[in-house]
Amino acid sequence: MRIELALKLRGPHAGMDAQDSLRTLQTMLSLLRELEVTETARPGGEGTRWAFHELRLGSVACVLEPLRIAEHSTYDVVERVVRTAVSGLHEAESSARIPTGWTFRAANLGRRVARSLGASPDVGMSVEVRADGVALRSAEVTQRAALHLDAATKARFRTFGSRRGRLSGLEEDKQHHRPRALLRTEVGGEVIPVYFGDDLDPELRRAWRRDRVEVTGEITENAQGQSVRMRAAEIELLPTEPLLSDEDLRAGFWPDMTGGRDAVDYVEALRGEK
């Protein structure tokens, strides 16, 4: 299957200078790389390289296709990455939230992509994912997406709490000079950057690559209540399979409630009919 990403900058971009146009495309490529890092849970190194399949002037339109898939990636991953990129830009156009599957870094890159666009589609940008020439997903992006992502990436509140999920993408953050990993949460599907102090190194080593952990610490949230980042104070190893507590039960659901019997047999047993 041939995967392509088509982009078209409209309106005033037709007359903008080459540097501005190339900067927008370069930032889009950086966004794809960040999403691939998140998808593969492999920090650092080179990501998938892209090539121009088409390049047209007038409205600054191009079609990108993978040139060389990264060693730690696959064609399926690349397809998910471009789908996540386009769907995320579509989300950003309609709400001031960090898009589904995007990290804080990805949201910042998306903001940079959209900030030079105009306020309406005729002076905005269109993006489209294609597979073998057939459109799978598309989005119209304007300045509104940049404003929403700007609001979503501004830290508003700090709380102390915990999140459960799986750690991946461990690396040393150059700005904070401390280990940084991504926590994919069990609830809400958030991808949260978590920073660890040197005192947590033994716990971090034990927690690494486990299916489930609970990280407790200072949580920075945006105005929508999304977790922008965490500073870990404690890491707890959890059982591989989630164990539901009374607080976890929703709408009366519990897999072991009926002892393996279907609903009809279980109700009849309660009534004493069996």
N, C-alpha and C positions, 0 to 999 in steps of 0.2 A: 504494500500500500504506500502510495506517495503522499506525504504530508507537506502542505504548503501553508504559509502565512502571508496573506495579502494585506498591504497597508496603503492607504491613500490619504494624503494631506490636501485639504481643499482650501479654496479662497485665497487669502493673502499669502499663504505658503507658496503659491505658484510664483510669487515675485520676491520671496525672501532669499537671503544669501545662502550660499552652499553650506557654509559652516553651521548655520542654524538648522538647516534641513538634515545634515549628517549627524548633528548632535542629537536630534530627536530619534533618528534611527538607531544610533549607538546606544542610547538609553533604553530603547525597546529591547535591544539585544541583551543588555545587562539585566533587564527584568526577566527575560527568558532564562538566563543563566541562574539567577537567584531562585527562580521557581524550580529549576532542575536540581539545584542543590537541596532544596526542601524535599523534593519528590524522591531523590535517591539517598538522602541522609548521608551524603558524602561531601564534606566541606573542602574548600581549597581545590587546587588543580584547575585544569581547563575543562570547560563544559563542551557541549556539542557545538561545532562550528557551523555557521550558516553561509549560504551563497545566494547571490541574486539570480533568480530564475528569469525575472523580468524587471526592467527598470525603465520608467517613462517619465518624461518631463511634462511641463504644463501644469499638472496638479500634484507633481511629485508622488508618483505611484510606483510601487514595487511589489514583487512577489518573492518571498524568501523560502528556501528549501534547505534541509540539512545537507551540509557538505561532508561532515565526518562526525559520526555519533561518538560521544565520549566513551572511554573504556568502561566506566562504571555505569553507563546508561544503556538504554535499549530504544528501539523504534516505538514501542508501546509507551515508554516513559516520555519520549519527545512529543508524542501525540497528546498525552495527558497534560504536558506542560503548556502547549500552545492553547489547548482548550481552557485550561485554568487561567491563562493570561487574558484571553478574550472574554471569558465569562466574568473575570474579576473586574475588567474595565467596564463591562456592562453594569455590574453591581455598583461600582463607584459612581457611575453616572446618575444613579437613582437614590443612593443613600450614603450618609456620612459614616460608614463603617469600614473596617479593614475587610476586604473581600475574602470569601471563603477559600481556605487553602493558602492564603498569602501571609507572609511574615511582615513584621514591621519594616524591614528593609525593602521588601517588594512593594509595600504601599508607598514608601518614599520615592522609589523609582517610578512607579505609576504616576505619582504626582508630578514628577519632573517631565514625564512624557506628555502629560496633558496641560501643563501650565502655560505653554505658548499657543494653545488653541483658542479659537474664538468662542463666543457664547452661544452659537447655534450650529446645527449640523452643516450648513453650507460653508462654514469657515472652521469646521472641525476636522476630525479624522475618522475614517472607517477602517475596521480590522475584521478579517474573516479567516477562519480556519477551513482548509480544503483537504479532502482525501480523494486522491485520484480525480481531481477536478471538481468534485461535488462539495458544495458548501455544507459544513457541519455546524458551524456556530459563527455568529457575526455580532458586531457591536458598533454603535455610533458614539463617538467620544467627543466631548466638548470641554470647555473651560470648567463646566460644572463638576466634572470628575476630579479636576485638580483641587477645587475648593472643598469638595467632600473629603478627599484623601488628606488634605491639609488639616481639616478638623479632626479626622480620625486618628492622625498620628500625633496630635498634641496631647501630652500627658496632663490629666486633670486631677486625678485622685490617687492617693496611696493608702493601701490597706494591708493588713497582715492576715494571710490566709494560706490555703493550700490548693493544689490542683493535682489530679491524678491523670496519668497517661504514660507515654513511652518517650525516653530520651533518645535523641539522634543528633547527627551533625556536630560532634564535639570539635571545637577549635579554640585557639587562643585569640581573644578579642584584642586587636591592636590598640583600640582607643582606651579600653578599661584595664588592659594588662592583666586579665584574669580569664580562666576557662569559661567558655560560653557554649551552650548546647540548645537545641530546640526541643521543646516539650509539646508533643501532640496530645491534646487532652481527650479523655474519654467522653466528656460531656461538652457539647458546643462546637467540637471540631476546630478548636483554636490551635494555632502554631505559635507558641510563646518562646521568645528568647529568654534563657535563664542563665544568670551569671553566678559563678561559684567562687567562694573564697578558698585560699590555700588550706584552711582548716578542714574543708570538706573533701579533700582529695581522696582519702581512703574510702569514704562513702560513695563518692562519685565513681571510683573504679569498680566497686561492687555492683553499683546500679547500672553501669553501662551495658547496653544491649539487652537488658531484661525487658520482658514484655510489659510489666507494669510497675510503676513507682508512684509514690506520693511526695511531691516537693512542697515544703512549707517555707514561707518567707515573706518578704515585702513585695507586694504586687502593685504595679503601676497600671492604672486603667485610664481609658479615654472617656469622653462624655457619654458614650454609648454603653459603658460598662464592660468593654472588651479589654482583655489583659494585653497591655502593650509590651511589658517586660516583667521579669521577676528577679529578685536577688535572694538566692536560696539561703536558708538558715538551717535546714534539716532535710535529709532524704530518707524516706522509708521504703524498704523493699516490700512489695505486695505479692500475694499469690498470683500465679500465672492466669488462672481463671478468676474472673470477678466473682466475689461473694456478695450477694445482695443482702443488705440490711433492711430494717423496717423503713428507714429514711429513703432508701433507694427505690422502694417499690412505687410503681406508678400505675394508677387506674386499676389497682388490685391485682396486678400481674406478678406471678412468681412461678418460674418454670417447674419447680418441684412440688408445687402446691397440691397437685392431684395424684402424686405418687405414680405417675406414668399412665394413668387412666385418662380416657377422653372425657370431655365435659359432661356428657350424658351419664356415663357410668359413675362419675364422681358425685353428681347431684343425687342419683338414685341411692348411692351408698350413704350419703348424708341423711336421706329420708328413711333409711333402714329397709329399702326395698330390695337390697342385695346383700 
